[in-house]
Amino acid sequence: FKVKFVEGFTQIFDASNNLTLDNTDFSGKELDCLIDIEKVYGPLNDKYGLVCKIFQVRVLEEPCMFT
């Protein structure tokens, strides 16, 4: 997944549920997200996908289990 911070739209919280204003590096971190799935598309070159908006992100302190 690609996660993009949109200033004035996406709220980012730390693991203690405190709102943070810095542009956090999400690489290798586990995220807890509140999303809205706007639409489903496909087939487009035999691929399907979702268009999602992320309203809130909480960056958890545990490292991500996926690489």
VENNORTA-V80469 format. One record per pair of residues at least 24 apart in sequence whose ideal C-beta (glycine too) atoms are under 10 Angstrom apart, sorted by the first residue. I is the first residue (numbers start at 0). J is the second residue. If there is no record, write none. Layout:
# VENNORTA-V80469
i = <I,I>
j = <J,J>
This chain:
# VENNORTA-V80469
i = <0,0,0,0,0,1,2,2,2,2,2,2,2,3,4,4,5,5,5,8,8,8,9,9,9,9,9,9,10,10,10,10,10,11,11,11,11,11,12,12,12,12,12,13,13,13,13,14,14,14,14,14,15,15,16,17,18,19,19,19,23,23,24,25,25,25,26,27,27,27,27,28,28,28,28,28,28,28,29,29,29,29,29,29,29,29,29,30,30,30,30,30,31,31,31,31,31,32,32,33>
j = <25,30,32,51,53,25,26,28,30,32,51,53,56,53,53,56,52,53,54,52,53,54,33,52,53,54,55,56,53,54,55,56,57,53,55,56,57,58,55,56,57,58,59,57,58,59,60,57,58,59,60,61,57,60,57,57,55,56,57,58,56,58,58,56,58,63,63,62,63,65,66,56,58,59,60,61,62,63,57,58,59,60,61,62,63,64,65,56,57,58,59,63,55,56,57,58,59,56,57,57>
